[in-house]
Each structure stands twice: as structure tokens, then as C-alpha cells.
Amino acid sequence: MSLYERSVRAALRGYKLTLSPWIGRQCRFLPTCSEYMAEALITHGPAAGAWLGVRRLCRCHPMGGSGYDPVPPRKSLEP
């Protein structure tokens, strides 16, 4: 496990222990938005992962969708 991955997982754990109890469980998707963001950052890197996470957060509202929404797999460069 790289330092980057450990840092992202530590930030997720910190969020779940500090802010998440105050905000409450409001996410309509599985995995939750915070777990999705962490997995997207680890899988796709900081720029593309942050973009995927922000797009997911924008879909997480009462008029948006719900259900199982996994992080898309990383595209391989092999033909």
C-alpha cells in the first residue's frame, strides 16, 4: 500500500469519525459518496478521481438517482 493510498484511507477514516456523525447518513448510493471518492482517488489518481467524486456528489440529491454505483474501472492502455 503506497503512502498516497494510506493518506486517502486515513482521510476517509478521519471524515467518518469526525464530520460524518454530525452530517448524518444521507447518501442515496452504495458505496457511500465518501467511500466512492476515496476509491476513485486511489483508482484513478488525484485529478481524475476528484472529478469522478465531484460528479458523484452532484448526483446525490433528493431528485437524483440511487442504488449501487461503483467506481468505473481504470481504462487500460493496451489495445
Backbone as ProteinMPNN parsed JSONL, in Angstrom:
{"seq_chain_A": "MSLYERSVRAALRGYKLTLSPWIGRQCRFLPTCSEYMAEALITHGPAAGAWLGVRRLCRCHPMGGSGYDPVPPRKSLEP", "coords_chain_A": {"N_chain_A": [[0.86, -1.166, 0.0], [0.691, 2.115, -0.948], [2.045, 5.324, 0.099], [0.371, 7.388, -0.69], [-2.126, 6.043, -1.013], [-2.523, 5.172, 1.631], [-2.763, 7.665, 2.86], [-5.123, 8.681, 1.685], [-6.984, 6.792, 2.59], [-6.717, 7.216, 5.364], [-7.668, 9.839, 5.542], [-10.34, 9.391, 4.795], [-11.148, 7.757, 6.939], [-10.796, 9.574, 9.046], [-12.741, 11.492, 8.321], [-15.067, 9.927, 8.587], [-15.066, 9.496, 11.331], [-15.212, 12.044, 12.444], [-16.684, 14.252, 10.984], [-18.825, 12.94, 9.647], [-20.69, 11.808, 11.602], [-21.96, 14.176, 12.438], [-23.135, 15.187, 10.151], [-24.759, 13.136, 9.239], [-26.272, 10.098, 7.897], [-26.89, 10.392, 4.727], [-26.531, 9.677, 2.158], [-27.562, 8.426, -0.969], [-26.623, 6.402, -2.438], [-24.75, 3.341, -2.975], [-21.522, 2.233, -3.02], [-21.119, 4.591, -0.272], [-20.959, 8.182, -0.749], [-18.556, 9.269, 0.289], [-16.926, 6.979, 0.497], [-16.882, 6.28, -2.19], [-15.531, 8.499, -3.295], [-12.99, 8.196, -2.08], [-12.194, 5.687, -3.142], [-12.223, 6.295, -5.883], [-10.196, 8.241, -5.997], [-7.98, 6.662, -5.307], [-8.002, 4.701, -7.329], [-8.039, 6.117, -9.814], [-6.305, 8.258, -9.539], [-5.291, 11.608, -8.384], [-6.413, 13.856, -9.927], [-8.324, 12.889, -11.939], [-9.764, 11.206, -10.228], [-10.77, 13.003, -8.31], [-12.467, 14.484, -9.974], [-14.353, 12.494, -10.73], [-15.429, 11.986, -8.186], [-16.57, 14.482, -7.483], [-18.497, 14.713, -9.491], [-20.132, 12.582, -8.703], [-20.995, 13.491, -6.173], [-22.568, 15.612, -7.004], [-24.702, 14.276, -8.108], [-25.964, 13.219, -5.933], [-28.662, 13.871, -4.548], [-32.055, 14.675, -3.52], [-33.669, 14.534, -5.874], [-32.113, 13.089, -7.547], [-30.531, 10.01, -8.656], [-30.369, 6.664, -7.225], [-29.06, 3.78, -5.481], [-26.865, 1.011, -6.382], [-23.714, 2.058, -7.301], [-20.824, 1.713, -8.524], [-17.288, 2.623, -8.599], [-15.99, 3.404, -11.761], [-13.964, 1.118, -13.674], [-10.42, 1.457, -14.187], [-9.229, 2.503, -17.321], [-7.398, 0.478, -19.51], [-4.289, 0.819, -21.262], [-3.595, -0.912, -23.168], [-4.044, -2.347, -26.434]], "CA_chain_A": [[0.0, 0.0, 0.0], [1.527, 3.306, -1.081], [1.8, 6.425, 1.024], [-0.819, 8.087, -1.202], [-3.315, 5.26, -0.671], [-2.707, 5.239, 3.09], [-3.234, 9.023, 3.18], [-6.533, 8.783, 1.282], [-7.772, 5.967, 3.53], [-6.703, 7.901, 6.661], [-8.587, 10.978, 5.436], [-11.689, 8.822, 4.832], [-11.406, 7.328, 8.316], [-10.962, 10.804, 9.83], [-14.045, 12.05, 7.984], [-16.123, 9.095, 9.164], [-15.065, 9.625, 12.787], [-15.445, 13.417, 12.915], [-17.765, 15.004, 10.333], [-19.962, 12.12, 9.239], [-21.755, 11.741, 12.617], [-22.675, 15.447, 12.518], [-23.901, 15.37, 8.924], [-25.759, 12.072, 9.178], [-26.224, 9.222, 6.718], [-27.84, 10.925, 3.772], [-26.167, 9.263, 0.809], [-28.568, 7.572, -1.595], [-25.917, 5.404, -3.236], [-23.879, 2.359, -2.348], [-20.936, 2.704, -1.77], [-21.454, 5.971, 0.069], [-20.207, 9.186, -1.517], [-17.194, 9.388, 0.815], [-16.2, 5.778, 0.088], [-16.718, 6.391, -3.636], [-14.478, 9.476, -3.537], [-11.709, 7.593, -1.702], [-11.864, 4.649, -4.115], [-11.92, 6.958, -7.151], [-8.874, 8.846, -5.865], [-6.975, 5.604, -5.312], [-8.014, 4.002, -8.61], [-7.824, 6.975, -10.975], [-5.357, 9.334, -9.266], [-5.896, 12.799, -7.779], [-7.211, 14.724, -10.808], [-9.493, 12.175, -12.463], [-10.532, 10.713, -9.085], [-11.526, 14.13, -7.744], [-13.534, 14.798, -10.923], [-15.392, 11.473, -10.574], [-16.063, 12.187, -6.892], [-17.415, 15.683, -7.54], [-19.67, 14.351, -10.307], [-20.993, 11.732, -7.876], [-21.628, 14.341, -5.162], [-23.611, 16.413, -7.669], [-25.86, 13.403, -8.363], [-26.513, 12.75, -4.656], [-29.654, 14.809, -4.035], [-33.364, 14.008, -3.497], [-34.215, 14.288, -7.202], [-31.139, 12.292, -8.289], [-30.711, 8.563, -8.62], [-29.983, 5.945, -6.017], [-28.728, 2.388, -5.738], [-25.469, 0.604, -6.472], [-22.99, 2.871, -8.285], [-19.403, 1.529, -8.23], [-16.302, 3.412, -9.325], [-15.664, 2.73, -13.023], [-12.584, 0.601, -13.692], [-9.422, 2.25, -14.917], [-9.052, 2.026, -18.69], [-6.031, 0.056, -19.79], [-3.723, 1.406, -22.462], [-3.306, -1.992, -24.107], [-5.066, -2.44, -27.497]], "C_chain_A": [[0.911, 1.235, 0.0], [1.161, 4.356, -0.032], [0.551, 7.201, 0.614], [-2.099, 7.349, -0.802], [-3.572, 5.284, 0.828], [-3.244, 6.601, 3.509], [-4.712, 9.191, 2.849], [-7.407, 7.99, 2.247], [-7.814, 6.589, 4.925], [-7.645, 9.102, 6.649], [-10.039, 10.501, 5.47], [-12.061, 8.417, 6.251], [-11.628, 8.541, 9.225], [-12.311, 11.45, 9.583], [-15.16, 11.249, 8.661], [-16.192, 9.22, 10.681], [-15.448, 11.019, 13.271], [-16.668, 14.072, 12.281], [-19.006, 14.179, 10.031], [-21.047, 11.991, 10.319], [-22.573, 13.027, 12.721], [-23.58, 15.652, 11.31], [-25.029, 14.351, 8.827], [-25.628, 11.246, 7.902], [-27.303, 9.676, 5.746], [-27.585, 10.448, 2.351], [-27.176, 8.245, 0.284], [-27.946, 6.419, -2.364], [-25.154, 4.43, -2.36], [-22.755, 2.08, -3.317], [-21.266, 4.179, -1.528], [-20.57, 6.937, -0.712], [-18.77, 9.321, -1.018], [-16.351, 8.173, 0.428], [-15.927, 5.793, -1.415], [-15.566, 7.344, -3.958], [-13.114, 8.877, -3.216], [-11.286, 6.545, -2.73], [-11.517, 5.249, -5.475], [-10.545, 7.61, -7.108], [-7.775, 7.798, -5.933], [-6.875, 4.96, -6.686], [-7.559, 4.884, -9.763], [-6.82, 8.103, -10.757], [-6.066, 10.592, -8.797], [-6.812, 13.603, -8.701], [-8.479, 14.026, -11.283], [-10.37, 11.645, -11.326], [-11.359, 11.803, -8.437], [-12.686, 14.508, -8.656], [-14.679, 13.787, -10.799], [-16.153, 11.667, -9.26], [-16.99, 13.388, -6.866], [-18.667, 15.411, -8.372], [-20.65, 13.503, -9.505], [-21.718, 12.566, -6.822], [-22.747, 15.191, -5.759], [-24.857, 15.588, -7.982], [-26.571, 12.98, -7.081], [-27.424, 13.831, -4.055], [-31.026, 14.14, -4.154], [-33.949, 13.717, -4.875], [-33.28, 13.442, -8.07], [-31.445, 10.807, -8.171], [-30.361, 7.981, -7.271], [-29.623, 4.526, -6.419], [-27.235, 2.151, -5.809], [-24.789, 1.353, -7.617], [-21.495, 2.755, -8.0], [-18.521, 2.491, -9.03], [-15.987, 2.688, -10.628], [-14.234, 2.237, -13.014], [-11.676, 1.515, -14.503], [-9.232, 1.645, -16.309], [-7.6, 1.635, -18.901], [-5.573, 0.656, -21.115], [-3.401, 0.349, -23.518], [-4.417, -2.091, -25.149], [-5.86, -3.708, -27.442]], "O_chain_A": [[1.79, 1.369, 0.851], [0.122, 4.282, 0.623], [-0.233, 7.621, 1.465], [-3.044, 7.963, -0.308], [-4.721, 5.404, 1.255], [-4.081, 6.691, 4.407], [-5.467, 9.771, 3.629], [-8.457, 8.471, 2.672], [-8.837, 6.502, 5.604], [-8.341, 9.357, 7.632], [-10.881, 11.136, 6.105], [-13.166, 8.703, 6.712], [-12.528, 8.541, 10.066], [-12.962, 11.909, 10.522], [-16.084, 11.823, 9.237], [-17.266, 9.066, 11.262], [-15.952, 11.17, 14.384], [-17.608, 14.417, 12.997], [-20.125, 14.679, 10.15], [-22.23, 12.058, 9.985], [-23.756, 12.977, 13.056], [-24.664, 16.222, 11.43], [-26.13, 14.677, 8.381], [-24.958, 11.649, 6.952], [-28.483, 9.378, 5.926], [-28.343, 10.779, 1.44], [-27.587, 7.328, 0.996], [-28.656, 5.558, -2.882], [-24.943, 4.664, -1.17], [-23.069, 1.688, -4.44], [-21.638, 4.911, -2.446], [-19.548, 6.539, -1.271], [-17.854, 9.473, -1.826], [-15.183, 8.323, 0.069], [-14.862, 5.366, -1.859], [-14.72, 7.034, -4.797], [-12.175, 9.032, -3.997], [-10.127, 6.526, -3.145], [-10.612, 4.76, -6.151], [-9.801, 7.538, -8.086], [-6.74, 8.03, -6.559], [-5.771, 4.699, -7.162], [-6.775, 4.445, -10.604], [-6.511, 8.835, -11.697], [-7.296, 10.653, -8.805], [-7.899, 13.997, -8.279], [-9.583, 14.518, -11.054], [-11.595, 11.637, -11.449], [-12.508, 11.577, -8.057], [-13.774, 14.821, -8.173], [-15.846, 14.177, -10.766], [-17.375, 11.529, -9.222], [-18.078, 13.323, -6.293], [-19.766, 15.827, -8.004], [-21.863, 13.684, -9.614], [-22.913, 12.379, -6.595], [-23.752, 15.458, -5.1], [-25.95, 16.142, -8.107], [-27.673, 12.435, -7.142], [-27.017, 14.595, -3.18], [-31.142, 13.121, -4.834], [-34.667, 12.729, -5.028], [-33.622, 13.114, -9.206], [-32.488, 10.408, -7.651], [-30.093, 8.7, -6.308], [-29.85, 4.116, -7.557], [-26.437, 2.973, -5.358], [-25.236, 1.289, -8.762], [-20.94, 3.607, -7.306], [-18.962, 3.091, -10.01], [-15.739, 1.483, -10.614], [-13.37, 2.87, -12.408], [-12.125, 2.245, -15.387], [-9.093, 0.431, -16.455], [-6.687, 2.367, -18.521], [-6.391, 0.963, -21.982], [-2.985, 0.68, -24.628], [-5.594, -1.943, -24.818], [-6.747, -3.917, -28.27]]}, "name": "protein", "num_of_chains": 1, "seq": "MSLYERSVRAALRGYKLTLSPWIGRQCRFLPTCSEYMAEALITHGPAAGAWLGVRRLCRCHPMGGSGYDPVPPRKSLEP"}
